[in-house]
Structures are given as structure tokens and as C-alpha cells.
Amino acid sequence: MVKTLNSFMKFFPSNNFSFEQKIISYKANLGPLESRFIRVKGYNIDQCPDYHPGAGGPSWIFSDEIIIN
């Protein structure tokens, strides 16, 4: 079995805290690509910052949908 992983995109969004509930969409155009698997990684900021209501506590990442066309 051959396992080749290629990194096509790295993205670091801004970390702007807001109480507003909103949907944020990110898009990546990878061009023509043949693949059986796609890996998506997300990293949290470890602890909630001082201005956050849960300051000092663990931070979380929630993902509702990942759409691949």
C-alpha cells in the first residue's frame, strides 16, 4: 500500500471573538484532483482568552459541515 499525503492548502483565519452567531465559509480551489481521501485538520487555541466568558478554560472547535464538490 502506497500512502502519499500532499498539503494543498493551509489556512489561518483571524481569531475575532464575537457573541454574534454567524456562519463563516472558507473555500479552497484545488483544481483538478483525484483522491480517495481528504484530511481536514483544525486546531483550537488551547485556552479561552481573557476577554472570553470562559477565560482560562478549554477552547473548542465545532464544525457543522464540510462540503467537497
VEXBA-371056 format. One record per residue: x, y, z of N, C-alpha, C in turn; residue in three letters. Coordinates in nm, 3 decimals, always signed. Example, Ala and Ser with C-alpha at 12.3 -4.5 7.8 and 13.67 -1.06 7.14 Angstrom:
% VEXBA-371056
nx=+1.319 ny=-0.569 nz=+0.780 cax=+1.230 cay=-0.450 caz=+0.780 cx=+1.320 cy=-0.330 cz=+0.780 residuo=ALA
nx=+1.285 ny=-0.225 nz=+0.708 cax=+1.367 cay=-0.106 caz=+0.714 cx=+1.290 cy=+0.003 cz=+0.787 residuo=SER
% end
This chain:
% VEXBA-371056
nx=+0.084 ny=-0.118 nz=+0.000 cax=+0.000 cay=+0.000 caz=+0.000 cx=+0.088 cy=+0.125 cz=+0.000 residuo=MET
nx=+0.061 ny=+0.214 nz=-0.090 cax=+0.136 cay=+0.339 caz=-0.100 cx=+0.053 cy=+0.450 cz=-0.037 residuo=VAL
nx=+0.115 ny=+0.525 nz=+0.051 cax=+0.046 cay=+0.634 caz=+0.119 cx=+0.121 cy=+0.763 cz=+0.089 residuo=LYS
nx=+0.060 ny=+0.850 nz=+0.013 cax=+0.120 cay=+0.978 caz=-0.020 cx=+0.027 cy=+1.088 cz=+0.026 residuo=THR
nx=+0.076 ny=+1.174 nz=+0.112 cax=-0.003 cay=+1.287 caz=+0.158 cx=+0.058 cy=+1.416 cz=+0.103 residuo=LEU
nx=-0.023 ny=+1.494 nz=+0.038 cax=+0.022 cay=+1.622 caz=-0.015 cx=-0.058 cy=+1.733 cz=+0.052 residuo=ASN
nx=+0.010 ny=+1.837 nz=+0.093 cax=-0.057 cay=+1.951 caz=+0.153 cx=-0.091 cy=+2.050 cz=+0.042 residuo=SER
nx=-0.219 ny=+2.077 nz=+0.023 cax=-0.263 cay=+2.166 caz=-0.083 cx=-0.298 cy=+2.305 cz=-0.032 residuo=PHE
nx=-0.332 ny=+2.315 nz=+0.095 cax=-0.372 cay=+2.445 caz=+0.146 cx=-0.356 cy=+2.450 cz=+0.296 residuo=MET
nx=-0.303 ny=+2.560 nz=+0.344 cax=-0.302 cay=+2.588 caz=+0.487 cx=-0.370 cy=+2.722 cz=+0.505 residuo=LYS
nx=-0.459 ny=+2.729 nz=+0.601 cax=-0.539 cay=+2.849 caz=+0.619 cx=-0.546 cy=+2.882 cz=+0.766 residuo=PHE
nx=-0.520 ny=+3.007 nz=+0.801 cax=-0.522 cay=+3.052 caz=+0.939 cx=-0.617 cy=+3.171 cz=+0.950 residuo=PHE
nx=-0.744 ny=+3.146 nz=+0.985 cax=-0.840 cay=+3.256 caz=+0.994 cx=-0.810 cy=+3.345 cz=+1.115 residuo=PRO
nx=-0.864 ny=+3.466 nz=+1.111 cax=-0.846 cay=+3.557 caz=+1.223 cx=-0.922 cy=+3.503 cz=+1.344 residuo=SER
nx=-0.879 ny=+3.541 nz=+1.460 cax=-0.941 cay=+3.496 caz=+1.584 cx=-1.014 cy=+3.613 cz=+1.647 residuo=ASN
nx=-1.126 ny=+3.651 nz=+1.588 cax=-1.204 cay=+3.765 caz=+1.638 cx=-1.324 cy=+3.714 cz=+1.715 residuo=ASN
nx=-1.324 ny=+3.736 nz=+1.846 cax=-1.434 cay=+3.690 caz=+1.930 cx=-1.556 cy=+3.778 cz=+1.909 residuo=PHE
nx=-1.671 ny=+3.715 nz=+1.906 cax=-1.797 cay=+3.788 caz=+1.894 cx=-1.908 cy=+3.704 cz=+1.956 residuo=SER
nx=-2.004 ny=+3.770 nz=+2.021 cax=-2.120 cay=+3.699 caz=+2.073 cx=-2.222 cy=+3.671 cz=+1.963 residuo=PHE
nx=-2.202 ny=+3.733 nz=+1.848 cax=-2.293 cay=+3.714 caz=+1.735 cx=-2.278 cy=+3.572 cz=+1.680 residuo=GLU
nx=-2.391 ny=+3.506 nz=+1.659 cax=-2.387 cay=+3.374 caz=+1.596 cx=-2.384 cy=+3.395 cz=+1.446 residuo=GLN
nx=-2.287 ny=+3.335 nz=+1.381 cax=-2.274 cay=+3.356 caz=+1.237 cx=-2.215 cy=+3.233 cz=+1.171 residuo=LYS
nx=-2.237 ny=+3.225 nz=+1.043 cax=-2.180 cay=+3.118 caz=+0.963 cx=-2.061 cy=+3.176 cz=+0.888 residuo=ILE
nx=-1.949 ny=+3.111 nz=+0.898 cax=-1.829 cay=+3.155 caz=+0.828 cx=-1.791 cy=+3.048 cz=+0.727 residuo=ILE
nx=-1.782 ny=+3.086 nz=+0.602 cax=-1.747 cay=+2.991 caz=+0.496 cx=-1.605 cy=+3.015 cz=+0.449 residuo=SER
nx=-1.533 ny=+2.909 nz=+0.428 cax=-1.399 cay=+2.914 caz=+0.372 cx=-1.398 cy=+2.827 cz=+0.248 residuo=TYR
nx=-1.333 ny=+2.873 nz=+0.143 cax=-1.328 cay=+2.797 caz=+0.019 cx=-1.184 cy=+2.780 cz=-0.026 residuo=LYS
nx=-1.158 ny=+2.668 nz=-0.088 cax=-1.026 cay=+2.641 caz=-0.146 cx=-1.046 cy=+2.580 cz=-0.283 residuo=ALA
nx=-0.983 ny=+2.636 nz=-0.383 cax=-0.988 cay=+2.580 caz=-0.517 cx=-0.860 cy=+2.501 cz=-0.539 residuo=ASN
nx=-0.871 ny=+2.370 nz=-0.540 cax=-0.753 cay=+2.286 caz=-0.555 cx=-0.731 cy=+2.241 cz=-0.698 residuo=LEU
nx=-0.817 ny=+2.285 nz=-0.789 cax=-0.802 cay=+2.245 caz=-0.929 cx=-0.840 cy=+2.099 cz=-0.947 residuo=GLY
nx=-0.809 ny=+2.042 nz=-1.063 cax=-0.839 cay=+1.900 caz=-1.085 cx=-0.759 cy=+1.814 cz=-0.988 residuo=PRO
nx=-0.827 ny=+1.722 nz=-0.924 cax=-0.761 cay=+1.641 caz=-0.822 cx=-0.830 cy=+1.505 cz=-0.814 residuo=LEU
nx=-0.752 ny=+1.399 nz=-0.816 cax=-0.807 cay=+1.266 caz=-0.794 cx=-0.757 cy=+1.217 cz=-0.659 residuo=GLU
nx=-0.851 ny=+1.175 nz=-0.577 cax=-0.814 cay=+1.130 caz=-0.444 cx=-0.922 cy=+1.040 cz=-0.387 residuo=SER
nx=-0.882 ny=+0.947 nz=-0.304 cax=-0.979 cay=+0.863 caz=-0.234 cx=-1.010 cy=+0.922 cz=-0.097 residuo=ARG
nx=-0.919 ny=+1.000 nz=-0.043 cax=-0.934 cay=+1.053 caz=+0.092 cx=-0.893 cy=+1.199 cz=+0.095 residuo=PHE
nx=-0.958 ny=+1.274 nz=+0.181 cax=-0.919 cay=+1.413 caz=+0.207 cx=-0.915 cy=+1.430 cz=+0.357 residuo=ILE
nx=-0.805 ny=+1.483 nz=+0.407 cax=-0.791 cay=+1.506 caz=+0.551 cx=-0.804 cy=+1.655 cz=+0.577 residuo=ARG
nx=-0.888 ny=+1.687 nz=+0.672 cax=-0.907 cay=+1.826 caz=+0.716 cx=-0.870 cy=+1.831 cz=+0.863 residuo=VAL
nx=-0.778 ny=+1.920 nz=+0.898 cax=-0.736 cay=+1.934 caz=+1.037 cx=-0.775 cy=+2.072 cz=+1.089 residuo=LYS
nx=-0.819 ny=+2.076 nz=+1.210 cax=-0.849 cay=+2.202 caz=+1.276 cx=-0.785 cy=+2.202 cz=+1.414 residuo=GLY
nx=-0.728 ny=+2.312 nz=+1.452 cax=-0.661 cay=+2.323 caz=+1.582 cx=-0.726 cy=+2.435 cz=+1.662 residuo=TYR
nx=-0.752 ny=+2.409 nz=+1.789 cax=-0.808 cay=+2.514 caz=+1.873 cx=-0.694 cy=+2.599 cz=+1.932 residuo=ASN
nx=-0.732 ny=+2.700 nz=+2.008 cax=-0.631 cay=+2.791 caz=+2.065 cx=-0.594 cy=+2.752 cz=+2.207 residuo=ILE
nx=-0.627 ny=+2.629 nz=+2.246 cax=-0.592 cay=+2.570 caz=+2.375 cx=-0.678 cy=+2.624 cz=+2.489 residuo=ASP
nx=-0.661 ny=+2.750 nz=+2.525 cax=-0.740 cay=+2.810 caz=+2.633 cx=-0.815 cy=+2.933 cz=+2.582 residuo=GLN
nx=-0.933 ny=+2.955 nz=+2.637 cax=-1.009 cay=+3.074 caz=+2.601 cx=-0.935 cy=+3.198 cz=+2.650 residuo=CYS
nx=-0.926 ny=+3.303 nz=+2.566 cax=-0.855 cay=+3.425 caz=+2.604 cx=-0.927 cy=+3.503 cz=+2.714 residuo=PRO
nx=-0.859 ny=+3.601 nz=+2.770 cax=-0.911 cay=+3.679 caz=+2.883 cx=-1.046 cy=+3.745 cz=+2.856 residuo=ASP
nx=-1.070 ny=+3.791 nz=+2.733 cax=-1.194 cay=+3.861 caz=+2.702 cx=-1.312 cy=+3.765 cz=+2.683 residuo=TYR
nx=-1.290 ny=+3.637 nz=+2.682 cax=-1.395 cay=+3.538 caz=+2.660 cx=-1.465 cy=+3.506 cz=+2.793 residuo=HIS
nx=-1.597 ny=+3.481 nz=+2.791 cax=-1.668 cay=+3.447 caz=+2.915 cx=-1.611 cy=+3.324 cz=+2.986 residuo=PRO
nx=-1.551 ny=+3.233 nz=+2.912 cax=-1.491 cay=+3.114 caz=+2.972 cx=-1.341 cy=+3.126 cz=+2.985 residuo=GLY
nx=-1.292 ny=+3.247 nz=+3.011 cax=-1.148 cay=+3.275 caz=+3.014 cx=-1.071 cy=+3.172 cz=+3.096 residuo=ALA
nx=-0.963 ny=+3.123 nz=+3.039 cax=-0.877 cay=+3.027 caz=+3.106 cx=-0.921 cy=+2.883 cz=+3.091 residuo=GLY
nx=-1.044 ny=+2.863 nz=+3.048 cax=-1.095 cay=+2.727 caz=+3.028 cx=-1.057 cy=+2.674 cz=+2.891 residuo=GLY
nx=-1.088 ny=+2.548 nz=+2.865 cax=-1.052 cay=+2.490 caz=+2.736 cx=-1.134 cy=+2.551 cz=+2.622 residuo=PRO
nx=-1.071 ny=+2.566 nz=+2.507 cax=-1.143 cay=+2.615 caz=+2.389 cx=-1.187 cy=+2.496 cz=+2.306 residuo=SER
nx=-1.287 ny=+2.518 nz=+2.223 cax=-1.344 cay=+2.412 caz=+2.143 cx=-1.356 cy=+2.456 cz=+1.998 residuo=TRP
nx=-1.359 ny=+2.360 nz=+1.909 cax=-1.389 cay=+2.384 caz=+1.768 cx=-1.511 cy=+2.301 cz=+1.733 residuo=ILE
nx=-1.609 ny=+2.364 nz=+1.672 cax=-1.727 cay=+2.293 caz=+1.626 cx=-1.737 cy=+2.308 cz=+1.475 residuo=PHE
nx=-1.754 ny=+2.200 nz=+1.405 cax=-1.771 cay=+2.203 caz=+1.261 cx=-1.902 cy=+2.135 cz=+1.227 residuo=SER
nx=-1.985 ny=+2.205 nz=+1.155 cax=-2.115 cay=+2.151 caz=+1.120 cx=-2.110 cy=+2.076 cz=+0.987 residuo=ASP
nx=-2.049 ny=+2.135 nz=+0.887 cax=-2.047 cay=+2.074 caz=+0.755 cx=-1.913 cy=+2.097 cz=+0.687 residuo=GLU
nx=-1.868 ny=+1.996 nz=+0.619 cax=-1.755 cay=+2.009 caz=+0.527 cx=-1.804 cy=+1.954 cz=+0.395 residuo=ILE
nx=-1.814 ny=+2.040 nz=+0.295 cax=-1.869 cay=+2.002 caz=+0.165 cx=-1.756 cy=+1.997 cz=+0.064 residuo=ILE
nx=-1.747 ny=+1.886 nz=-0.005 cax=-1.644 cay=+1.869 caz=-0.107 cx=-1.714 cy=+1.838 cz=-0.239 residuo=ILE
nx=-1.694 ny=+1.926 nz=-0.337 cax=-1.753 cay=+1.906 caz=-0.470 cx=-1.647 cy=+1.858 cz=-0.566 residuo=ASN
% end
